[in-house]
Amino acid sequence: MAEITVTGNNFEKEVLGSDTPVLLDFWASWCGPCRMIAPVVAAIADECDGRVKVGKVNVDEQQELAAAFRVTSIPTLVVIKDGEVTSMSAGYKSKAEIKEMLGV
């Protein structure tokens, strides 16, 4: 499954209403580390299709969501299972580290 763009408008349906864990990637186009982690996040979206939903949150366009998650640096990765945050991490992470956060 491809990554989905998560916004304030679809957050409840795509994230809170998801029957699979959700990995949210808070990012911005001007962020170097965000560009470095993007292919890793995309690979996880492909490899974990059906087991994990991957959402991208552009912090410049979705400032309310970023504030709700207290995102102060990017990239920030957040794992949400059954509507609850189970893991949160700022900065670059390897594919193995992200999969460990997801429990896959």
Biopython code that builds the backbone (N, CA, C, O; Angstrom):
import numpy as np
from Bio.PDB.StructureBuilder import StructureBuilder

atoms = [
    (1, "MET", "N", (0.840, -1.174, 0.000)),
    (1, "MET", "CA", (0.000, 0.000, 0.000)),
    (1, "MET", "C", (0.892, 1.247, 0.000)),
    (1, "MET", "O", (1.899, 1.311, 0.705)),
    (2, "ALA", "N", (0.510, 2.192, -0.777)),
    (2, "ALA", "CA", (1.264, 3.436, -0.818)),
    (2, "ALA", "C", (1.025, 4.223, 0.468)),
    (2, "ALA", "O", (0.063, 3.988, 1.200)),
    (3, "GLU", "N", (1.917, 5.144, 0.711)),
    (3, "GLU", "CA", (1.732, 6.038, 1.844)),
    (3, "GLU", "C", (0.509, 6.917, 1.567)),
    (3, "GLU", "O", (0.185, 7.221, 0.419)),
    (4, "ILE", "N", (-0.144, 7.307, 2.633)),
    (4, "ILE", "CA", (-1.290, 8.207, 2.482)),
    (4, "ILE", "C", (-0.944, 9.548, 3.117)),
    (4, "ILE", "O", (-0.149, 9.617, 4.055)),
    (5, "THR", "N", (-1.540, 10.594, 2.603)),
    (5, "THR", "CA", (-1.372, 11.918, 3.190)),
    (5, "THR", "C", (-2.429, 12.080, 4.281)),
    (5, "THR", "O", (-3.629, 11.968, 4.028)),
    (6, "VAL", "N", (-1.960, 12.344, 5.490)),
    (6, "VAL", "CA", (-2.878, 12.499, 6.621)),
    (6, "VAL", "C", (-3.048, 13.992, 6.894)),
    (6, "VAL", "O", (-2.076, 14.741, 6.991)),
    (7, "THR", "N", (-4.300, 14.398, 7.012)),
    (7, "THR", "CA", (-4.641, 15.793, 7.295)),
    (7, "THR", "C", (-5.603, 15.836, 8.470)),
    (7, "THR", "O", (-6.061, 14.801, 8.953)),
    (8, "GLY", "N", (-5.898, 17.024, 8.913)),
    (8, "GLY", "CA", (-6.894, 17.178, 9.966)),
    (8, "GLY", "C", (-8.249, 16.647, 9.537)),
    (8, "GLY", "O", (-9.026, 16.171, 10.365)),
    (9, "ASN", "N", (-8.534, 16.729, 8.242)),
    (9, "ASN", "CA", (-9.829, 16.285, 7.717)),
    (9, "ASN", "C", (-9.990, 14.767, 7.704)),
    (9, "ASN", "O", (-11.093, 14.266, 7.923)),
    (10, "ASN", "N", (-8.896, 14.017, 7.448)),
    (10, "ASN", "CA", (-9.036, 12.561, 7.357)),
    (10, "ASN", "C", (-8.386, 11.812, 8.522)),
    (10, "ASN", "O", (-8.349, 10.582, 8.519)),
    (11, "PHE", "N", (-7.873, 12.544, 9.519)),
    (11, "PHE", "CA", (-7.165, 11.910, 10.637)),
    (11, "PHE", "C", (-8.029, 10.883, 11.364)),
    (11, "PHE", "O", (-7.579, 9.767, 11.626)),
    (12, "GLU", "N", (-9.243, 11.249, 11.683)),
    (12, "GLU", "CA", (-10.092, 10.325, 12.446)),
    (12, "GLU", "C", (-10.342, 9.038, 11.672)),
    (12, "GLU", "O", (-10.231, 7.946, 12.228)),
    (13, "LYS", "N", (-10.678, 9.162, 10.395)),
    (13, "LYS", "CA", (-10.970, 7.980, 9.578)),
    (13, "LYS", "C", (-9.725, 7.130, 9.336)),
    (13, "LYS", "O", (-9.740, 5.917, 9.545)),
    (14, "GLU", "N", (-8.644, 7.782, 8.890)),
    (14, "GLU", "CA", (-7.448, 7.041, 8.479)),
    (14, "GLU", "C", (-6.595, 6.547, 9.638)),
    (14, "GLU", "O", (-5.965, 5.494, 9.535)),
    (15, "VAL", "N", (-6.565, 7.284, 10.730)),
    (15, "VAL", "CA", (-5.674, 6.932, 11.844)),
    (15, "VAL", "C", (-6.456, 6.325, 13.003)),
    (15, "VAL", "O", (-6.222, 5.176, 13.378)),
    (16, "LEU", "N", (-7.371, 7.082, 13.563)),
    (16, "LEU", "CA", (-8.108, 6.583, 14.729)),
    (16, "LEU", "C", (-9.022, 5.418, 14.356)),
    (16, "LEU", "O", (-9.260, 4.531, 15.176)),
    (17, "GLY", "N", (-9.534, 5.414, 13.128)),
    (17, "GLY", "CA", (-10.429, 4.354, 12.689)),
    (17, "GLY", "C", (-9.736, 3.179, 12.032)),
    (17, "GLY", "O", (-10.403, 2.263, 11.550)),
    (18, "SER", "N", (-8.410, 3.184, 12.001)),
    (18, "SER", "CA", (-7.660, 2.121, 11.336)),
    (18, "SER", "C", (-7.695, 0.828, 12.153)),
    (18, "SER", "O", (-7.562, 0.852, 13.377)),
    (19, "ASP", "N", (-7.874, -0.290, 11.466)),
    (19, "ASP", "CA", (-7.841, -1.584, 12.155)),
    (19, "ASP", "C", (-6.433, -2.176, 12.181)),
    (19, "ASP", "O", (-6.228, -3.270, 12.708)),
    (20, "THR", "N", (-5.467, -1.457, 11.617)),
    (20, "THR", "CA", (-4.060, -1.865, 11.682)),
    (20, "THR", "C", (-3.264, -0.725, 12.323)),
    (20, "THR", "O", (-3.716, 0.421, 12.326)),
    (21, "PRO", "N", (-2.083, -1.035, 12.866)),
    (21, "PRO", "CA", (-1.250, 0.042, 13.420)),
    (21, "PRO", "C", (-0.934, 1.078, 12.336)),
    (21, "PRO", "O", (-0.848, 0.750, 11.153)),
    (22, "VAL", "N", (-0.765, 2.318, 12.757)),
    (22, "VAL", "CA", (-0.460, 3.410, 11.829)),
    (22, "VAL", "C", (0.889, 4.023, 12.203)),
    (22, "VAL", "O", (1.142, 4.346, 13.363)),
    (23, "LEU", "N", (1.745, 4.173, 11.197)),
    (23, "LEU", "CA", (3.011, 4.893, 11.359)),
    (23, "LEU", "C", (2.818, 6.265, 10.738)),
    (23, "LEU", "O", (2.599, 6.378, 9.532)),
    (24, "LEU", "N", (2.898, 7.307, 11.555)),
    (24, "LEU", "CA", (2.806, 8.679, 11.053)),
    (24, "LEU", "C", (4.203, 9.258, 10.948)),
    (24, "LEU", "O", (4.987, 9.206, 11.896)),
    (25, "ASP", "N", (4.503, 9.809, 9.782)),
    (25, "ASP", "CA", (5.786, 10.459, 9.528)),
    (25, "ASP", "C", (5.518, 11.957, 9.413)),
    (25, "ASP", "O", (4.980, 12.422, 8.409)),
    (26, "PHE", "N", (5.899, 12.713, 10.453)),
    (26, "PHE", "CA", (5.776, 14.167, 10.429)),
    (26, "PHE", "C", (7.025, 14.716, 9.739)),
    (26, "PHE", "O", (8.143, 14.468, 10.190)),
    (27, "TRP", "N", (6.836, 15.461, 8.646)),
    (27, "TRP", "CA", (7.948, 15.870, 7.793)),
    (27, "TRP", "C", (7.684, 17.252, 7.196)),
    (27, "TRP", "O", (6.607, 17.825, 7.358)),
    (28, "ALA", "N", (8.711, 17.776, 6.494)),
    (28, "ALA", "CA", (8.580, 19.005, 5.715)),
    (28, "ALA", "C", (9.516, 18.908, 4.518)),
    (28, "ALA", "O", (10.553, 18.249, 4.587)),
    (29, "SER", "N", (9.151, 19.561, 3.429)),
    (29, "SER", "CA", (9.933, 19.462, 2.193)),
    (29, "SER", "C", (11.333, 20.056, 2.336)),
    (29, "SER", "O", (12.251, 19.629, 1.636)),
    (30, "TRP", "N", (11.513, 21.021, 3.218)),
    (30, "TRP", "CA", (12.801, 21.690, 3.389)),
    (30, "TRP", "C", (13.740, 20.968, 4.363)),
    (30, "TRP", "O", (14.864, 21.417, 4.587)),
    (31, "CYS", "N", (13.285, 19.862, 4.936)),
    (31, "CYS", "CA", (14.021, 19.145, 5.994)),
    (31, "CYS", "C", (14.910, 18.049, 5.388)),
    (31, "CYS", "O", (14.412, 17.081, 4.814)),
    (32, "GLY", "N", (16.224, 18.216, 5.523)),
    (32, "GLY", "CA", (17.168, 17.233, 4.988)),
    (32, "GLY", "C", (16.987, 15.833, 5.569)),
    (32, "GLY", "O", (16.869, 14.871, 4.809)),
    (33, "PRO", "N", (16.961, 15.690, 6.903)),
    (33, "PRO", "CA", (16.759, 14.354, 7.475)),
    (33, "PRO", "C", (15.418, 13.730, 7.057)),
    (33, "PRO", "O", (15.309, 12.508, 6.950)),
    (34, "CYS", "N", (14.400, 14.570, 6.823)),
    (34, "CYS", "CA", (13.099, 14.058, 6.354)),
    (34, "CYS", "C", (13.258, 13.424, 4.971)),
    (34, "CYS", "O", (12.693, 12.367, 4.689)),
    (35, "ARG", "N", (14.038, 14.089, 4.116)),
    (35, "ARG", "CA", (14.272, 13.539, 2.769)),
    (35, "ARG", "C", (15.093, 12.256, 2.850)),
    (35, "ARG", "O", (14.922, 11.359, 2.025)),
    (36, "MET", "N", (15.982, 12.161, 3.839)),
    (36, "MET", "CA", (16.792, 10.945, 4.007)),
    (36, "MET", "C", (15.937, 9.763, 4.461)),
    (36, "MET", "O", (16.152, 8.637, 4.014)),
    (37, "ILE", "N", (14.979, 10.009, 5.338)),
    (37, "ILE", "CA", (14.177, 8.917, 5.892)),
    (37, "ILE", "C", (13.014, 8.532, 4.970)),
    (37, "ILE", "O", (12.467, 7.436, 5.092)),
    (38, "ALA", "N", (12.633, 9.425, 4.048)),
    (38, "ALA", "CA", (11.473, 9.178, 3.186)),
    (38, "ALA", "C", (11.527, 7.843, 2.440)),
    (38, "ALA", "O", (10.523, 7.129, 2.424)),
    (39, "PRO", "N", (12.664, 7.469, 1.817)),
    (39, "PRO", "CA", (12.683, 6.169, 1.122)),
    (39, "PRO", "C", (12.566, 4.981, 2.083)),
    (39, "PRO", "O", (12.031, 3.935, 1.715)),
    (40, "VAL", "N", (13.061, 5.141, 3.304)),
    (40, "VAL", "CA", (12.957, 4.074, 4.305)),
    (40, "VAL", "C", (11.489, 3.890, 4.702)),
    (40, "VAL", "O", (11.002, 2.764, 4.801)),
    (41, "VAL", "N", (10.797, 4.997, 4.927)),
    (41, "VAL", "CA", (9.375, 4.944, 5.290)),
    (41, "VAL", "C", (8.563, 4.361, 4.131)),
    (41, "VAL", "O", (7.644, 3.571, 4.348)),
    (42, "ALA", "N", (8.905, 4.754, 2.902)),
    (42, "ALA", "CA", (8.198, 4.223, 1.725)),
    (42, "ALA", "C", (8.406, 2.715, 1.599)),
    (42, "ALA", "O", (7.476, 1.986, 1.255)),
    (43, "ALA", "N", (9.620, 2.246, 1.876)),
    (43, "ALA", "CA", (9.906, 0.809, 1.807)),
    (43, "ALA", "C", (9.095, 0.045, 2.850)),
    (43, "ALA", "O", (8.601, -1.048, 2.574)),
    (44, "ILE", "N", (8.959, 0.616, 4.043)),
    (44, "ILE", "CA", (8.156, -0.032, 5.085)),
    (44, "ILE", "C", (6.689, -0.087, 4.654)),
    (44, "ILE", "O", (6.009, -1.086, 4.889)),
    (45, "ALA", "N", (6.205, 0.982, 4.027)),
    (45, "ALA", "CA", (4.819, 0.998, 3.531)),
    (45, "ALA", "C", (4.594, -0.157, 2.558)),
    (45, "ALA", "O", (3.551, -0.810, 2.595)),
    (46, "ASP", "N", (5.574, -0.409, 1.688)),
    (46, "ASP", "CA", (5.446, -1.505, 0.722)),
    (46, "ASP", "C", (5.578, -2.868, 1.398)),
    (46, "ASP", "O", (4.769, -3.765, 1.163)),
    (47, "GLU", "N", (6.597, -3.015, 2.235)),
    (47, "GLU", "CA", (6.878, -4.314, 2.869)),
    (47, "GLU", "C", (5.802, -4.736, 3.860)),
    (47, "GLU", "O", (5.529, -5.927, 4.004)),
    (48, "CYS", "N", (5.198, -3.788, 4.533)),
    (48, "CYS", "CA", (4.228, -4.097, 5.589)),
    (48, "CYS", "C", (2.796, -3.863, 5.132)),
    (48, "CYS", "O", (1.900, -3.699, 5.960)),
    (49, "ASP", "N", (2.576, -3.848, 3.828)),
    (49, "ASP", "CA", (1.243, -3.610, 3.281)),
    (49, "ASP", "C", (0.239, -4.585, 3.879)),
    (49, "ASP", "O", (0.460, -5.796, 3.877)),
    (50, "GLY", "N", (-0.857, -4.052, 4.387)),
    (50, "GLY", "CA", (-1.890, -4.884, 4.993)),
    (50, "GLY", "C", (-1.714, -5.075, 6.490)),
    (50, "GLY", "O", (-2.672, -5.367, 7.206)),
    (51, "ARG", "N", (-0.476, -4.906, 6.960)),
    (51, "ARG", "CA", (-0.204, -5.065, 8.399)),
    (51, "ARG", "C", (-0.033, -3.726, 9.093)),
    (51, "ARG", "O", (-0.275, -3.603, 10.294)),
    (52, "VAL", "N", (0.392, -2.710, 8.321)),
    (52, "VAL", "CA", (0.651, -1.380, 8.858)),
    (52, "VAL", "C", (0.193, -0.353, 7.834)),
    (52, "VAL", "O", (0.381, -0.540, 6.632)),
    (53, "LYS", "N", (-0.401, 0.720, 8.304)),
    (53, "LYS", "CA", (-0.752, 1.844, 7.437)),
    (53, "LYS", "C", (0.286, 2.936, 7.682)),
    (53, "LYS", "O", (0.624, 3.233, 8.828)),
    (54, "VAL", "N", (0.786, 3.528, 6.607)),
    (54, "VAL", "CA", (1.795, 4.577, 6.730)),
    (54, "VAL", "C", (1.211, 5.898, 6.249)),
    (54, "VAL", "O", (0.758, 6.018, 5.111)),
    (55, "GLY", "N", (1.232, 6.882, 7.136)),
    (55, "GLY", "CA", (0.703, 8.202, 6.817)),
    (55, "GLY", "C", (1.782, 9.260, 6.898)),
    (55, "GLY", "O", (2.634, 9.232, 7.786)),
    (56, "LYS", "N", (1.736, 10.192, 5.962)),
    (56, "LYS", "CA", (2.676, 11.310, 5.933)),
    (56, "LYS", "C", (1.929, 12.568, 6.362)),
    (56, "LYS", "O", (0.846, 12.857, 5.854)),
    (57, "VAL", "N", (2.510, 13.315, 7.300)),
    (57, "VAL", "CA", (1.911, 14.557, 7.783)),
    (57, "VAL", "C", (2.904, 15.692, 7.516)),
    (57, "VAL", "O", (3.962, 15.766, 8.141)),
    (58, "ASN", "N", (2.548, 16.565, 6.585)),
    (58, "ASN", "CA", (3.381, 17.725, 6.278)),
    (58, "ASN", "C", (3.146, 18.770, 7.372)),
    (58, "ASN", "O", (2.052, 19.320, 7.492)),
    (59, "VAL", "N", (4.182, 19.034, 8.162)),
    (59, "VAL", "CA", (4.008, 19.917, 9.318)),
    (59, "VAL", "C", (3.730, 21.368, 8.915)),
    (59, "VAL", "O", (3.130, 22.116, 9.686)),
    (60, "ASP", "N", (4.155, 21.766, 7.728)),
    (60, "ASP", "CA", (3.876, 23.130, 7.269)),
    (60, "ASP", "C", (2.401, 23.301, 6.916)),
    (60, "ASP", "O", (1.830, 24.375, 7.111)),
    (61, "GLU", "N", (1.792, 22.244, 6.399)),
    (61, "GLU", "CA", (0.390, 22.304, 5.987)),
    (61, "GLU", "C", (-0.571, 21.867, 7.092)),
    (61, "GLU", "O", (-1.744, 22.239, 7.072)),
    (62, "GLN", "N", (-0.087, 21.083, 8.050)),
    (62, "GLN", "CA", (-0.931, 20.519, 9.105)),
    (62, "GLN", "C", (-0.385, 20.904, 10.479)),
    (62, "GLN", "O", (-0.049, 20.044, 11.293)),
    (63, "GLN", "N", (-0.304, 22.200, 10.717)),
    (63, "GLN", "CA", (0.282, 22.689, 11.961)),
    (63, "GLN", "C", (-0.510, 22.266, 13.187)),
    (63, "GLN", "O", (0.065, 22.054, 14.255)),
    (64, "GLU", "N", (-1.830, 22.141, 13.045)),
    (64, "GLU", "CA", (-2.654, 21.733, 14.179)),
    (64, "GLU", "C", (-2.343, 20.293, 14.597)),
    (64, "GLU", "O", (-2.255, 19.993, 15.788)),
    (65, "LEU", "N", (-2.176, 19.402, 13.609)),
    (65, "LEU", "CA", (-1.839, 18.006, 13.924)),
    (65, "LEU", "C", (-0.466, 17.933, 14.569)),
    (65, "LEU", "O", (-0.274, 17.222, 15.556)),
    (66, "ALA", "N", (0.490, 18.670, 14.010)),
    (66, "ALA", "CA", (1.843, 18.669, 14.578)),
    (66, "ALA", "C", (1.803, 19.165, 16.022)),
    (66, "ALA", "O", (2.477, 18.606, 16.888)),
    (67, "ALA", "N", (1.027, 20.201, 16.282)),
    (67, "ALA", "CA", (0.917, 20.719, 17.645)),
    (67, "ALA", "C", (0.235, 19.718, 18.569)),
    (67, "ALA", "O", (0.624, 19.576, 19.728)),
    (68, "ALA", "N", (-0.778, 19.025, 18.063)),
    (68, "ALA", "CA", (-1.497, 18.043, 18.880)),
    (68, "ALA", "C", (-0.566, 16.921, 19.338)),
    (68, "ALA", "O", (-0.742, 16.368, 20.423)),
    (69, "PHE", "N", (0.430, 16.584, 18.503)),
    (69, "PHE", "CA", (1.382, 15.533, 18.860)),
    (69, "PHE", "C", (2.660, 16.107, 19.475)),
    (69, "PHE", "O", (3.627, 15.382, 19.710)),
    (70, "ARG", "N", (2.652, 17.413, 19.731)),
    (70, "ARG", "CA", (3.806, 18.096, 20.330)),
    (70, "ARG", "C", (5.090, 17.848, 19.536)),
    (70, "ARG", "O", (6.153, 17.617, 20.112)),
    (71, "VAL", "N", (4.977, 17.900, 18.217)),
    (71, "VAL", "CA", (6.136, 17.716, 17.349)),
    (71, "VAL", "C", (6.965, 18.995, 17.393)),
    (71, "VAL", "O", (6.505, 20.060, 16.980)),
    (72, "THR", "N", (8.192, 18.880, 17.899)),
    (72, "THR", "CA", (9.076, 20.033, 17.988)),
    (72, "THR", "C", (10.275, 19.917, 17.068)),
    (72, "THR", "O", (10.951, 20.914, 16.816)),
    (73, "SER", "N", (10.554, 18.731, 16.561)),
    (73, "SER", "CA", (11.616, 18.547, 15.583)),
    (73, "SER", "C", (11.159, 17.472, 14.602)),
    (73, "SER", "O", (10.344, 16.609, 14.929)),
    (74, "ILE", "N", (11.700, 17.550, 13.407)),
    (74, "ILE", "CA", (11.308, 16.591, 12.370)),
    (74, "ILE", "C", (12.554, 15.982, 11.753)),
    (74, "ILE", "O", (13.608, 16.618, 11.760)),
    (75, "PRO", "N", (12.467, 14.775, 11.222)),
    (75, "PRO", "CA", (11.260, 13.957, 11.193)),
    (75, "PRO", "C", (10.899, 13.413, 12.583)),
    (75, "PRO", "O", (11.768, 13.097, 13.396)),
    (76, "THR", "N", (9.612, 13.320, 12.817)),
    (76, "THR", "CA", (9.105, 12.646, 14.008)),
    (76, "THR", "C", (8.215, 11.510, 13.534)),
    (76, "THR", "O", (7.328, 11.705, 12.702)),
    (77, "LEU", "N", (8.460, 10.324, 14.071)),
    (77, "LEU", "CA", (7.662, 9.150, 13.745)),
    (77, "LEU", "C", (6.798, 8.796, 14.947)),
    (77, "LEU", "O", (7.279, 8.754, 16.079)),
    (78, "VAL", "N", (5.527, 8.543, 14.692)),
    (78, "VAL", "CA", (4.586, 8.194, 15.752)),
    (78, "VAL", "C", (3.861, 6.919, 15.344)),
    (78, "VAL", "O", (3.358, 6.811, 14.226)),
    (79, "VAL", "N", (3.812, 5.953, 16.259)),
    (79, "VAL", "CA", (3.061, 4.721, 16.016)),
    (79, "VAL", "C", (1.788, 4.779, 16.847)),
    (79, "VAL", "O", (1.825, 5.012, 18.055)),
    (80, "ILE", "N", (0.656, 4.560, 16.172)),
    (80, "ILE", "CA", (-0.651, 4.576, 16.834)),
    (80, "ILE", "C", (-1.335, 3.238, 16.613)),
    (80, "ILE", "O", (-1.535, 2.809, 15.476)),
    (81, "LYS", "N", (-1.693, 2.582, 17.714)),
    (81, "LYS", "CA", (-2.422, 1.307, 17.647)),
    (81, "LYS", "C", (-3.703, 1.468, 18.439)),
    (81, "LYS", "O", (-3.683, 1.919, 19.584)),
    (82, "ASP", "N", (-4.815, 1.099, 17.825)),
    (82, "ASP", "CA", (-6.122, 1.197, 18.481)),
    (82, "ASP", "C", (-6.381, 2.600, 19.039)),
    (82, "ASP", "O", (-6.942, 2.753, 20.124)),
    (83, "GLY", "N", (-5.965, 3.614, 18.283)),
    (83, "GLY", "CA", (-6.213, 4.992, 18.676)),
    (83, "GLY", "C", (-5.275, 5.543, 19.735)),
    (83, "GLY", "O", (-5.429, 6.693, 20.148)),
    (84, "GLU", "N", (-4.299, 4.747, 20.188)),
    (84, "GLU", "CA", (-3.377, 5.164, 21.239)),
    (84, "GLU", "C", (-1.950, 5.250, 20.705)),
    (84, "GLU", "O", (-1.522, 4.393, 19.932)),
    (85, "VAL", "N", (-1.217, 6.277, 21.112)),
    (85, "VAL", "CA", (0.190, 6.391, 20.743)),
    (85, "VAL", "C", (0.979, 5.348, 21.533)),
    (85, "VAL", "O", (0.966, 5.348, 22.764)),
    (86, "THR", "N", (1.667, 4.458, 20.812)),
    (86, "THR", "CA", (2.455, 3.420, 21.481)),
    (86, "THR", "C", (3.951, 3.697, 21.407)),
    (86, "THR", "O", (4.730, 3.146, 22.184)),
    (87, "SER", "N", (4.352, 4.560, 20.462)),
    (87, "SER", "CA", (5.767, 4.864, 20.300)),
    (87, "SER", "C", (5.908, 6.183, 19.565)),
    (87, "SER", "O", (5.107, 6.516, 18.691)),
    (88, "MET", "N", (6.944, 6.931, 19.934)),
    (88, "MET", "CA", (7.203, 8.219, 19.283)),
    (88, "MET", "C", (8.696, 8.468, 19.300)),
    (88, "MET", "O", (9.357, 8.257, 20.317)),
    (89, "SER", "N", (9.233, 8.922, 18.164)),
    (89, "SER", "CA", (10.670, 9.124, 18.079)),
    (89, "SER", "C", (10.985, 10.242, 17.094)),
    (89, "SER", "O", (10.398, 10.313, 16.014)),
    (90, "ALA", "N", (11.911, 11.109, 17.471)),
    (90, "ALA", "CA", (12.338, 12.195, 16.593)),
    (90, "ALA", "C", (13.711, 11.873, 16.018)),
    (90, "ALA", "O", (14.538, 11.234, 16.667)),
    (91, "GLY", "N", (13.937, 12.330, 14.784)),
    (91, "GLY", "CA", (15.229, 12.125, 14.136)),
    (91, "GLY", "C", (15.234, 10.913, 13.232)),
    (91, "GLY", "O", (14.281, 10.135, 13.191)),
    (92, "TYR", "N", (16.334, 10.773, 12.507)),
    (92, "TYR", "CA", (16.472, 9.674, 11.555)),
    (92, "TYR", "C", (16.509, 8.336, 12.281)),
    (92, "TYR", "O", (17.149, 8.203, 13.325)),
    (93, "LYS", "N", (15.829, 7.361, 11.730)),
    (93, "LYS", "CA", (15.844, 5.986, 12.247)),
    (93, "LYS", "C", (16.076, 5.037, 11.071)),
    (93, "LYS", "O", (15.660, 5.309, 9.945)),
    (94, "SER", "N", (16.742, 3.928, 11.352)),
    (94, "SER", "CA", (16.944, 2.910, 10.316)),
    (94, "SER", "C", (15.652, 2.122, 10.124)),
    (94, "SER", "O", (14.733, 2.202, 10.939)),
    (95, "LYS", "N", (15.600, 1.363, 9.039)),
    (95, "LYS", "CA", (14.423, 0.539, 8.784)),
    (95, "LYS", "C", (14.197, -0.439, 9.932)),
    (95, "LYS", "O", (13.060, -0.645, 10.355)),
    (96, "ALA", "N", (15.259, -1.035, 10.434)),
    (96, "ALA", "CA", (15.135, -1.990, 11.546)),
    (96, "ALA", "C", (14.578, -1.311, 12.798)),
    (96, "ALA", "O", (13.744, -1.887, 13.496)),
    (97, "GLU", "N", (15.032, -0.102, 13.080)),
    (97, "GLU", "CA", (14.558, 0.625, 14.258)),
    (97, "GLU", "C", (13.070, 0.973, 14.118)),
    (97, "GLU", "O", (12.314, 0.887, 15.086)),
    (98, "ILE", "N", (12.659, 1.363, 12.914)),
    (98, "ILE", "CA", (11.256, 1.701, 12.698)),
    (98, "ILE", "C", (10.392, 0.449, 12.803)),
    (98, "ILE", "O", (9.316, 0.487, 13.400)),
    (99, "LYS", "N", (10.855, -0.662, 12.226)),
    (99, "LYS", "CA", (10.090, -1.909, 12.321)),
    (99, "LYS", "C", (9.972, -2.348, 13.777)),
    (99, "LYS", "O", (8.944, -2.892, 14.180)),
    (100, "GLU", "N", (11.016, -2.116, 14.564)),
    (100, "GLU", "CA", (10.965, -2.454, 15.997)),
    (100, "GLU", "C", (9.907, -1.595, 16.699)),
    (100, "GLU", "O", (9.171, -2.093, 17.551)),
    (101, "MET", "N", (9.830, -0.305, 16.345)),
    (101, "MET", "CA", (8.793, 0.568, 16.905)),
    (101, "MET", "C", (7.404, 0.022, 16.592)),
    (101, "MET", "O", (6.496, 0.077, 17.422)),
    (102, "LEU", "N", (7.254, -0.511, 15.368)),
    (102, "LEU", "CA", (5.967, -1.028, 14.917)),
    (102, "LEU", "C", (5.647, -2.424, 15.453)),
    (102, "LEU", "O", (4.491, -2.844, 15.482)),
    (103, "GLY", "N", (6.686, -3.126, 15.873)),
    (103, "GLY", "CA", (6.498, -4.503, 16.332)),
    (103, "GLY", "C", (6.281, -5.481, 15.201)),
    (103, "GLY", "O", (5.576, -6.477, 15.361)),
    (104, "VAL", "N", (6.893, -5.198, 14.040)),
    (104, "VAL", "CA", (6.771, -6.108, 12.881)),
    (104, "VAL", "C", (8.130, -6.629, 12.462)),
    (104, "VAL", "O", (8.228, -7.404, 11.510)),
]
sb = StructureBuilder()
sb.init_structure("model")
sb.init_model(0)
sb.init_chain("A")
sb.init_seg("    ")
for serial, (resi, resn, name, xyz) in enumerate(atoms, 1):
    if name == "N":
        sb.init_residue(resn, " ", resi, " ")
    sb.init_atom(name, np.array(xyz, "f"), 0.0, 1.0, " ", f" {name:<3s}", serial, name[0])
structure = sb.get_structure()
